[in-house]
Amino acid sequence: MKILISAYACEAGRGSEPGVGWNIAWEVAKYHEVWVLTRPDDGREANEAFLAKTPNPNLKFVYFTLPIFGGFWKLGSVAFVLHYYLWQVQAYFIASKLHRKERFDAAHHVTFVRYSSPSFLSLLPIPFIWGPVGGGEAAPRTFYRDFSGQAKRYEFLRWFAHKVGERDPFARLTAQRSAVAYVTTKDTARQVYGMGADTVEILSESSLPSQEIEMLSQCIVPVGKPIRFISIGRLLHWKGFYLGIKAFAKADINNAEYWILGDGSEQTALEQLAKDLGVGDRIRFFGRLSREETLARLGEAHVLVHPSLHDSGGWVCLEAMAAARPVLCLDLGGPSVQVDNKTGIKVSACNPEQAVRELAEAMRSLATNQDLRQQMGEAGRNKVKHQFSCEAKGKQFAKLYEQVVG
């Protein structure tokens, strides 16, 4: 079969959105002939270098950007969203011309993973698959009282942008014309159903290549003290790391450390919070590290703490599970889809005080029960291997195309 994929972000060897685009295209091309519409700005060099070492005649790329001021997406978030929208319009005309020549069997929008923006490939006269898309998640309102004025503005503008997008007739048409709409969470599923989609299924955007799963599975869990909790990500308000710091202080565990990897606008405030709570000497801020250094620090830790308030994905949760580390997270967003009671502990998010209290209880439980950590770690490793590998997702989409076209 011939499959046309739209992947605004697509780059070999990357995580997040570029990794989603590349991994799906690469895996599906093991079964079908795949043409990928994407941008040359970030991924072309990496993609061509990868294909030079590992050729795949089934995988073809069509690179393009806007003909006028194609780089204006770098000017800020508003310019970025506008560039993405106009690029999707341009993608339709390129796809239409290409379809007349190649006669594709199905079209699939992969990135961005954003439910409130249209994919004009849905207008082609062939079956259309949308997603996984996300973004319908939001921080519970009870947590707003902990946010700064700037953070509250960010949350409002994010909510407003999605609501405007939901009312875009082309976005609604994208939902309505989807043979299947894959969404990352229950929150996004509600929004996409409201936009008129008939068939909606929950599927995580995140997955790991088998070689990376195998590499992470070799991480030996440290023996003895201290027990190390670790959080990895951008230090932004909605990542909820302040909840992790408060919980660590409240747990008051002997011979325990908390490592925080990443940088961002909240770093100074988080460092001050740790000092104010009397745990500044046991919480270590590493700043932003390379991927290799990050995975090395993960290998030295025992438990991943991921208290994010509205993550659509949660790649670090899969990496921790692949490394046989239990995951402690809030029962929100993408991590809630990935983690179950066999692979970690999910804490409800009714309000900040309750979340901190239950996070602290979970920290104490995991710190004092080595058998529990081992059981959860092994269950997590098996779950990632069988449910969250790139290969498994590629096979799933390959079969889906056959079903939809059939």
Secondary structure, 3 states (H helix, E strand, C coil): CEEEEEECCCCCCCCHHHHHHHHHHHHHCCCCEEEEEECCCCCHHHHHHHHHHCCCCCEEEEECCCCCCCCHHHHCHHHHHHHHHHHHHHHHHHHHHHHHHHCCCEEEEEECCECCCCCHHHHCCCCEEEEEEECCCCCCHHHHHHCCHHHHHHHHHHHHHHHHHHCCHHHHHHHHCCCEEEECCHHHHHHHHHCCCCCEEECCCCCECHHHHHHHHCCCCCCCCCEEEEEECCCCHHHCHHHHHHHHHHHCCCCEEEEEECCCCCHHHHHHHHHHCCCCCCEEEEECCCHHHHHHHHHCCCEEEECCCCCCCCHHHHHHHHCCCCEEEECCHHHHHHCCCCCEEEECCCCHHHHHHHHHHHHHHHHHCHHHHHHHHHHHHHHHHHHCEHHHHHHHHHHHHHHHHC
